[in-house]
Amino acid sequence: MMAPTFTPFKDNGSLNLELIPAYTKHLQQSGVKGAWVNGTVGECMSMTVPERKEVAETWIKRRADVPTIIIHCGGGCLKDTQELARHAEALGADGVAVFPCLFDKPESTEELVEYMQEVATACPNTPLFYYHYPIKTGVQLSMSEFLREGMKRIPTLSGIKFTDVDVSGEGKKCVEVAQGSLALFSGFDKTLQEALSVGFTCAVNSGFNFLPQHGSQVFALMEAGDAAGAIEAQGIISTCFDTMLNANDAPYTVSCLKTATTLLTGLDFGAVRKPTRAFTHSMTNTLRKDLQELGHKVY
């Protein structure tokens, strides 16, 4: 279980790194042993390269609380991605994850493999992960084909974060290609049980930030061979996400999840940065009420 971390901001929009020690303690106490830093919910594309480095440095210092830290370095131009990857390796990160370039997007498996090879030159001694999130990146390529080719040509390729709904199709093909030699992270909270059922063994889910007990239960029940029980536990997670996200437009997803984490943990993560749409006071009150009606304690 790895938590994709939120980036806390102050009222003036600057980084609130002072909150991270309390955040890592919360994750530790929740049984979450890994952090996926500077990813989508971390608003990486709304931060400068120096800011992303600052956040990464702060998380590495908290390894006593969260021992496994993968730092996402992608999304920008290749040179920026390489600079961030080089920095992550210098810090001793457990892994480097990357989106593709979000403007000059790879249009074939060959182009994606070549892009990842270029990133790998900047962090040759660190496990490398591709972050597959087609609904956001617009890069809809076969991950099983990418893994098949990438395993031959990228020595440090160590897995992918599969944030896609086609778990039983393409996701299962990835499991078959990897044959246990790669880490395949399930990315969507609502497909956790399904992913585990086809052979995924790990996950990076936003809900691990604020409802980790339910994700942990799904893992435990699947390991025990109780698929029916795991499906029931998955239902609790899915109901929560349906309630939270269906009440809000898609552009508010990150804001919704960040606000929910503040309400359910008591840690003030602040607002999102523009151009991500921020929750209004009314939307926050509605979310608070929805969470209470689902039986959750809110702060």
C-alpha positions in Angstrom: 0.0 0.0 0.0 1.5 3.3 -1.1 -0.2 6.7 -0.7 -0.1 9.2 -3.5 0.8 12.2 -1.5 -1.0 15.6 -1.4 1.2 18.7 -1.5 0.2 21.0 1.3 -0.1 24.7 0.5 -0.4 27.8 2.7 -3.1 30.4 2.2 -0.7 32.5 0.0 -0.2 29.5 -2.3 3.4 28.7 -1.1 4.5 25.3 -0.1 3.6 24.3 3.5 6.4 21.8 4.1 6.0 22.1 7.8 2.9 19.9 7.6 4.7 16.9 6.1 6.1 15.5 9.4 2.6 15.2 10.8 1.5 13.8 7.5 4.1 11.0 7.5 3.2 10.2 11.1 -0.4 9.8 10.1 0.6 7.4 7.3 2.8 5.5 9.6 0.1 5.1 12.2 -2.3 4.0 9.4 -0.1 1.2 8.3 0.9 2.8 5.0 4.5 2.1 4.3 5.1 3.8 1.0 4.6 7.3 -0.6 4.3 8.2 -4.2 5.4 11.8 -4.1 4.7 14.6 -6.6 2.1 12.7 -8.6 -1.3 13.7 -9.9 -3.0 14.5 -6.5 0.3 16.0 -5.5 -0.4 18.7 -8.2 3.0 18.1 -9.7 2.1 20.0 -12.9 1.2 23.1 -10.8 4.7 23.2 -9.2 8.0 24.5 -10.4 11.0 22.2 -10.7 12.7 23.8 -7.6 9.4 23.2 -5.7 9.2 19.6 -6.7 12.8 19.1 -5.5 11.9 20.7 -2.2 9.0 18.5 -1.7 11.0 15.4 -2.6 13.8 16.4 -0.2 11.3 16.8 2.6 9.8 13.4 2.1 13.1 11.6 1.9 14.0 13.1 5.4 10.9 11.4 6.8 11.9 7.9 5.8 11.8 6.7 9.4 8.0 7.1 9.1 7.4 6.0 5.5 10.3 3.8 4.4 9.5 3.4 0.7 9.5 6.6 -1.4 9.0 6.8 -5.1 9.3 10.2 -6.6 7.3 11.1 -9.7 9.4 13.3 -12.0 7.5 13.4 -15.3 5.0 15.5 -17.2 7.2 18.4 -18.3 9.9 18.7 -21.0 12.4 15.8 -21.1 15.2 18.0 -19.7 13.2 18.9 -16.6 12.2 15.2 -16.2 15.8 14.2 -16.4 16.8 16.9 -13.9 14.2 15.7 -11.4 15.1 12.1 -12.0 18.8 12.8 -11.4 17.9 14.7 -8.2 15.7 11.8 -7.0 18.5 9.4 -7.5 20.9 11.7 -5.6 18.5 11.7 -2.7 18.4 7.9 -2.6 14.7 7.5 -3.7 13.5 4.0 -3.9 12.1 4.7 -7.4 11.6 7.2 -10.1 8.2 7.4 -11.8 7.3 9.3 -14.9 4.4 10.5 -17.0 5.2 10.9 -20.7 5.8 14.4 -22.0 2.3 15.9 -22.0 2.7 18.0 -25.2 4.8 16.0 -27.6 3.2 12.7 -26.6 4.5 9.3 -27.6 2.3 7.9 -30.3 3.7 4.4 -30.4 5.2 1.8 -28.1 8.6 2.4 -29.7 8.4 6.1 -29.0 7.4 5.5 -25.4 10.3 3.0 -24.9 12.7 5.5 -26.4 11.4 8.2 -24.1 11.8 6.0 -21.0 15.3 5.1 -22.2 16.2 8.8 -22.2 14.9 9.2 -18.7 16.7 6.1 -17.5 20.1 7.7 -18.4 19.5 10.3 -15.7 18.9 7.8 -13.0 20.8 4.6 -14.1 20.9 3.1 -10.6 17.3 3.7 -9.5 14.2 1.5 -10.3 12.1 3.2 -13.0 8.3 3.1 -13.2 6.0 4.3 -16.0 2.9 6.1 -14.8 0.0 5.0 -17.1 -2.9 7.4 -16.7 -4.4 7.7 -20.2 -7.5 9.7 -19.1 -5.1 12.4 -18.0 -2.1 12.1 -20.3 -4.0 11.2 -23.5 -1.4 8.4 -24.1 -3.5 5.3 -24.8 -0.9 2.6 -25.6 -0.8 -1.0 -24.8 1.0 -1.4 -21.5 1.6 -5.1 -22.0 3.4 -4.3 -25.3 5.3 -1.5 -23.6 6.4 -3.9 -20.8 7.3 -6.7 -23.2 9.6 -4.3 -25.2 10.8 -2.2 -22.3 12.0 -5.2 -20.3 14.4 -6.0 -23.1 15.8 -2.5 -23.5 15.5 -0.6 -20.2 17.6 -2.4 -17.5 16.1 -0.4 -14.6 12.4 -0.7 -15.7 10.8 -2.0 -12.6 7.0 -1.7 -13.2 4.1 0.6 -13.9 1.4 2.4 -12.1 -1.7 1.2 -14.0 -4.4 4.0 -13.5 -6.9 2.6 -16.1 -10.2 0.9 -15.8 -9.3 -1.9 -18.2 -7.9 -4.0 -15.4 -9.4 -7.4 -16.4 -8.2 -6.9 -20.0 -5.0 -5.0 -20.4 -4.1 -5.1 -16.8 -4.2 -8.9 -16.8 -2.1 -9.0 -19.9 0.5 -6.9 -18.0 0.5 -9.5 -15.2 1.1 -12.2 -17.7 4.0 -10.4 -19.4 5.6 -9.4 -16.1 5.5 -12.9 -14.7 6.2 -11.6 -11.2 9.4 -9.8 -12.2 7.9 -6.3 -12.1 5.9 -4.2 -9.6 2.4 -3.5 -11.0 0.6 -0.9 -9.0 -3.1 -0.6 -9.3 -4.0 3.1 -9.5 -7.8 3.4 -9.1 -9.4 3.0 -5.7 -12.5 1.5 -7.2 -10.6 -1.3 -9.0 -8.4 -2.4 -6.2 -10.1 -5.8 -5.6 -10.4 -6.5 -9.3 -6.7 -5.7 -9.8 -5.6 -8.0 -7.0 -7.9 -10.7 -8.4 -6.0 -10.7 -11.8 -2.5 -10.7 -10.2 -1.6 -7.2 -9.2 0.2 -7.3 -5.8 0.5 -3.6 -4.9 -1.4 -0.3 -5.2 -1.1 3.4 -5.1 -4.6 4.6 -4.1 -5.6 8.1 -3.0 -7.9 6.6 -0.4 -5.0 5.2 1.5 -4.5 8.8 2.7 -7.8 9.0 4.5 -9.5 5.6 4.6 -6.5 3.2 4.7 -8.2 0.6 6.9 -10.6 -0.3 4.1 -7.8 -0.8 1.5 -5.8 -2.8 4.0 -8.9 -5.0 4.6 -9.2 -5.7 0.8 -5.5 -6.8 0.7 -5.9 -9.0 3.8 -9.0 -10.7 2.6 -7.6 -11.4 -0.9 -4.4 -12.8 0.6 -6.6 -15.1 2.8 -8.5 -16.3 -0.2 -11.8 -14.6 0.8 -12.8 -13.0 -2.5 -16.4 -12.5 -1.4 -15.3 -10.7 1.7 -12.8 -8.6 -0.3 -15.6 -7.6 -2.7 -17.7 -6.5 0.2 -14.9 -4.4 1.6 -14.3 -3.0 -1.9 -17.9 -1.9 -1.9 -17.4 0.3 1.1 -14.5 2.1 -0.7 -16.5 2.4 -4.0 -19.5 3.8 -2.2 -17.4 6.4 -0.6 -15.8 7.5 -3.8 -19.1 7.4 -5.7 -20.7 9.7 -3.1 -17.7 12.1 -3.0 -17.0 12.3 -6.7 -20.4 11.9 -8.2 -21.6 15.0 -6.3 -18.8 17.1 -7.9 -17.7 17.8 -11.5 -14.7 15.9 -12.8 -12.5 19.1 -12.7 -12.9 19.1 -8.9 -11.6 15.6 -8.4 -8.2 16.5 -6.9 -9.8 19.3 -4.8 -12.4 16.9 -3.6 -9.8 14.3 -2.5 -7.6 16.9 -0.9 -10.5 18.4 1.0 -11.7 14.9 2.1 -8.2 14.1 3.4 -8.3 17.3 5.5 -11.7 16.5 6.8 -10.9 12.9 7.7 -7.4 13.4 9.1 -7.6 16.8 10.7 -4.5 17.9 8.8 -4.9 21.1 6.9 -3.6 20.5 3.4 -4.8 23.9 2.2 -6.4 24.6 -1.1 -5.4 23.4 -4.6 -3.4 25.6 -6.9 -4.8 27.1 -10.1 -5.7 26.0 -12.7 -7.0 23.1 -10.6 -10.5 24.2 -9.5 -10.8 24.8 -5.8 -13.7 23.7 -3.6 -16.1 26.4 -2.5 -17.2 26.7 1.1 -20.6 25.3 0.1 -19.0 22.2 -1.6 -16.9 21.6 1.5 -19.9 21.6 3.7 -21.7 19.2 1.4 -18.7 16.9 1.4 -18.5 17.0 5.2 -22.2 16.1 5.4 -21.8 13.3 2.9 -18.9 11.8 4.8 -20.8 12.0 8.1 -23.8 10.2 6.6 -21.5 7.4 5.5 -20.5 7.0 9.1 -17.0 8.7 9.0 -15.7 11.0 11.7 -14.8 14.4 10.3 -12.8 17.2 11.8 
